[in-house]
Amino acid sequence: MRLYQRESAFKRFGRFWPVAGGLLILLFFWLGFRNISGTVSEEQLRMTEESIRRAAVNCYATEGSYPRNVEYLTEHYGIQIDTDKYVVEYSIMGSNTMPYIEVVPKGGRSRLETAE
């Protein structure tokens, strides 16, 4: 004869299902935020490169030649570059040839380095 009822395995583990479900939901939110932050970084990189390219074309249309360096664009055309996050590769081939422009995250590799 037993004085206490034996607890079934379902009841014993049934208390942990809400906790497991909550942890699973938190995991999905964390993965979602991580994915969004990566997408935002890529978009910032693309927009920075595009704004430098537009300013260079604007400079060519206004002055008749492409600027010699990015500093000229920041001084005269108001381009803002987050130098803590990005490195700009700007190579001019001639005053009337579109320069090679690439924005690379610090510590990252440029398209030229990955092609080698």
C-alpha positions in Angstrom: 0.0 0.0 0.0 1.3 3.4 -1.0 0.8 6.6 0.9 1.7 8.8 -2.0 0.6 8.6 -5.5 3.4 8.1 -7.9 3.9 11.0 -10.3 3.7 10.0 -14.0 6.5 10.8 -16.3 4.3 13.1 -18.4 3.4 15.2 -15.3 7.0 15.3 -14.2 8.3 16.6 -17.6 5.1 18.5 -18.5 6.3 21.4 -16.3 9.3 22.0 -18.5 7.5 22.2 -21.9 6.5 25.9 -21.4 10.1 26.7 -20.5 11.4 24.9 -23.5 8.9 26.6 -25.7 9.9 30.0 -24.4 13.6 29.3 -25.0 12.8 28.2 -28.5 10.9 31.5 -29.2 13.9 33.4 -27.8 16.2 31.5 -30.1 14.1 32.4 -33.1 14.1 36.1 -32.2 17.9 36.1 -31.6 18.5 34.4 -35.0 16.1 36.9 -36.7 17.9 40.0 -35.1 21.2 38.6 -36.1 20.1 38.2 -39.7 18.6 41.7 -39.8 21.8 43.3 -38.4 23.9 41.5 -41.1 21.5 42.8 -43.8 21.7 46.3 -42.5 25.5 46.3 -42.5 25.6 45.1 -46.1 23.1 47.8 -47.1 25.2 50.5 -45.4 28.2 49.3 -47.3 26.4 49.3 -50.6 24.9 52.8 -50.0 28.3 54.2 -49.0 29.9 52.9 -52.2 27.0 54.1 -54.3 27.1 57.6 -52.8 30.9 57.9 -53.5 30.3 56.8 -57.1 27.4 59.3 -57.6 29.6 62.1 -56.1 32.4 61.2 -58.5 30.1 61.3 -61.5 28.6 64.6 -60.3 32.2 66.0 -60.0 32.9 64.8 -63.5 29.7 66.5 -64.8 30.4 69.7 -62.9 34.2 70.1 -63.3 35.0 68.0 -66.4 37.2 65.5 -64.6 37.0 62.8 -61.9 38.4 63.7 -58.5 41.9 62.5 -57.7 41.0 61.1 -54.3 38.1 60.5 -51.9 39.2 63.4 -49.6 38.2 65.8 -52.4 34.7 64.3 -52.5 34.3 64.6 -48.7 35.5 68.2 -48.8 33.6 69.5 -51.8 30.7 67.2 -52.2 29.7 66.4 -48.7 30.3 62.6 -48.7 30.5 61.1 -45.3 32.4 57.9 -44.8 32.5 56.0 -41.5 36.2 55.4 -41.3 35.9 53.4 -38.2 34.0 50.7 -40.1 35.0 51.0 -43.7 38.1 51.4 -45.9 37.6 53.0 -49.4 39.6 51.7 -52.3 39.7 54.5 -54.9 42.0 54.2 -57.9 42.0 56.7 -60.7 43.1 55.7 -64.2 42.9 59.1 -65.8 41.0 62.4 -65.4 38.3 61.3 -67.9 38.0 57.6 -66.9 35.7 56.4 -64.2 37.8 55.5 -61.1 37.7 52.1 -59.5 35.7 52.5 -56.3 35.2 49.9 -53.7 34.2 50.1 -50.0 35.4 47.3 -47.8 34.7 46.7 -44.2 37.7 47.0 -42.0 39.4 43.7 -41.7 37.6 42.5 -44.8 38.9 41.6 -48.2 38.4 43.5 -51.4 37.2 42.0 -54.7 40.7 42.4 -56.1 42.2 40.4 -53.3 39.7 37.5 -53.6 40.3 37.3 -57.3 44.0 36.4 -56.9 
